């Protein structure tokens, strides 16, 4: 299986392994099963309570969990439906970043040509494309990757020579930082203009608030440098 290798702005090389066609098919089958169970439950509920649908709006309300299930799950569950969770896969952008709402929406809208309504064209595209992408992925710039491989980080040690084997992280919360957040910290620290002190102060405050870091015996700039190094430790050294 071919890997998709990208390099981030922080000179971190990430090797992403696209989910195989079998991973994707089994994930879809599991998701179909979830939707089927929901449909059966609704029918039984209507039968037992002698309910009926009186308008198209009511019909949409009952059907929407099935129609919007992939979109709901991927947006609010980190690119994973229940099927993808079982198969340990997730949706990411082709560059490794988190998809935007627009990207999720576009790949969801293209489920129709990808699915059974037009002869499973998605399966064909997954089979013939280098990154195993269906039509929706190609349009949205996304791909489905194996989770176990997604955090297989490698680094040019010349860029991070301060990360020694005996390095001890200060903030365990750094393990929860995303790649995008770490790159934002790097960009703010690299600022040269007069807005730098204000931006550093604001960013440090937001990070402390987001991760409930209360006591910091460091300046804001030192705090950002430390949490960035801690992130690199968890993302890089812990994977070696």
Order of alpha helices (4+ residues) and beta strands (2+ residues): beta-beta-alpha-alpha-alpha-alpha-beta-alpha-alpha-alpha-alpha-beta-alpha-beta-alpha-alpha-alpha
